[in-house]
Amino acid sequence: MQQLLTGKKRLPGFTGEWKKVSLEKTGKIVSGGTPDTTVPAYWDGDVLWLTPTDVTSLREKYVDDTKRKITQAGIKDSATTLLPAGSLLVCTRATIGYMAIAKKPITTNQGFKNIVFNKLFLPEFVYYFLCTQKHEMQRLASGSTFAEISKKDFCKIHISAPPLPEQKAIAAVLTTADEEIASLESDLSRLRQEKKALMQQLLTGKRRVKVD
């Protein structure tokens, strides 16, 4: 990731310089918000509403469901905004640096700064790049109650990016690596369960070992 996302290692067929740009140049930066929790008409609707807890429990980079949902009235009467699929949702309060890419239209609470990308940037590429910048984002955070990155500071975070075709190629390589890791983790989990079951049988005498 470090080599591919900094241009130190190039995929075959790609040349040319990368551009360093601030996040505010990649698209529109949108903050989240929370509808009034004392108004029932704002809650239990069909609009996804993301919290940091939803993101930290994810096992992949995409999100297509949330624990709580709000109504259209909740959007209208609060600071939250309905974001399109493909938006990058970045935790900038408390659990700083956790991210997800929206697979469906979604809203978030105020613990996020969200990027609605222009046509020059691929959400998956920026996601992977910011994964390498978690420590930098945490360094930018301040606050007495909750550590938080301000919208002003978030907008000024810089990324290095090649043209869109190379972004897509890099993201495809890293996505394949993620899928292989997930498959290996699934195999490891299965083997641990098999070991646990075997131990129960062997250590209780339910299953005996044959000795020649």
Secondary structure as UniProt FT lines:
FT   TURN            2..7
FT   TURN            12..13
FT   STRAND          19..22
FT   HELIX           23..25
FT   STRAND          27..31
FT   TURN            37..38
FT   HELIX           40..42
FT   STRAND          43..50
FT   HELIX           52..56
FT   STRAND          62..63
FT   STRAND          68..70
FT   HELIX           72..76
FT   TURN            85..86
FT   STRAND          88..91
FT   TURN            96..97
FT   STRAND          99..102
FT   STRAND          106..108
FT   TURN            110..111
FT   STRAND          112..117
FT   TURN            119..120
FT   HELIX           123..131
FT   TURN            132..133
FT   HELIX           134..140
FT   HELIX           151..155
FT   STRAND          158..161
FT   HELIX           164..202
FT   TURN            203..205
//
